[in-house]
């Protein structure tokens, strides 16, 4: 594919790094230093120019562009550049990242002929907000075609037991000692501190989780958010909308004032210029049910989460902006939620990897991948017999009428079946090929 990326920041760099393997990638930015840095390490075409100036795109006038991705740090620039590029080039698809949520995203998509708008702050805050509904879970992923969800839990001390797969749920991944694998046995032994992933219906998983997460985390009422920038405010708003008691801590006094204005006085805003050591006692933060460190600094988030754990808060969450810290956060028993930059990158990559036929998502810090293919009305797959794919680090299922069936032998597909595959990273390409070629 011929791909243009507008913006040479962290998201643009990571997208270029991944997409430059097998594709022709051009990165456009006015920052010559950022472009030089990308060119030194990646096989891409750097183009210095203003993405809002139609002259910047003259180089592509005789070329067909398969994908245009606007990921600069300014929302208006991303929208305008997508409009300009569409007026002078033949662009098949356009993805735009926006920091600020907008009232009617679908209308904007239609007006600007955008295929996908990514709201990374909204994605991160929504993920954190889901922990209120599933308090024992570390994370929850939702899917388009089914009520089945992907839940992750941290196994408590004393929770050693065997998990038996059923038609209502299945164990699809374990991260143990910094290694991820897809268990193959029908009976799987769970060990203390395992991060385990289940695919199933809520009721069955909630019942199962009581024997895995032994701490009393059945209800969340008091929430503490550390960080008063846009993400922290967005998370606090999600908690407030769920009618929770919210305290937001921020060192910058101006950000405190802005947060109070945006949250309309519905949260307790605490200015903590020198950290939160004294604030914990003064504001009784140790009684919180949920603590979220939502700054843009991963090291700072880790420190604050460790302080919160030390003060007795059971459920602590760190926003992860740098993948280098992902494993460390897990090792320390901290719940990890993708930050806005990682959310933007992953969402764009999942959108590129998916199609109208197959949905693809990553989990466990991209160590695991899930693929889904729906057998729709009039599909050529109806009544087709498919063969199992035997891999040492993958599981394949048919989800039929809310019941899971492991594909161990030939099976005939029916209308409305959902073909689902979970795999570790090294075998994801084989599973992807199998599900696309059904």
RAMONOR-V998013 format. One line per field, one symbol per residue. burial: I if it has 16 or more other C-alpha atoms within 10 Angstrom, else O. A space follows every 10 residues. Layout:
burial = ???
//
This chain:
burial = OIIIIIIIII IIIIIIIOII OOOIIIIIIO OOOIIOOIOO OIIIIIIIII IIOOOIIOOO OOOOIOIIII IIOOIOIIII IIIIIIOOII IOIIIIIIIO OOOOOOOOIO OOOIOIIIII IIIIIOIIII IIOIIIIIII OOOOOOOIII IIIIIIOOII OOIOIOOIII IIIIIIOOOI IIIOOOOOOI IIIIIIIIII IIOOIIOOIO OIIOOOIOOI OIIIIIIIII IIIIIIIIII OOOIIIIIII IOOOIIIOII OOIOOIIIII IIOOOIOOIO OOOOIIIIII IIIIIIOIIO IIOIIIIIIO IOIIIIIIII IIOOOIIOII OOIIIIIIII IIIIIIIIIO IOOIOOOIII IIIIIOIIII IIIIIOOOOO IIOOOOOOIO OOIIIIIIII OIOIIIIOOO OOIIIIIIII IIIIIOIIOO IIOOIOOO
//
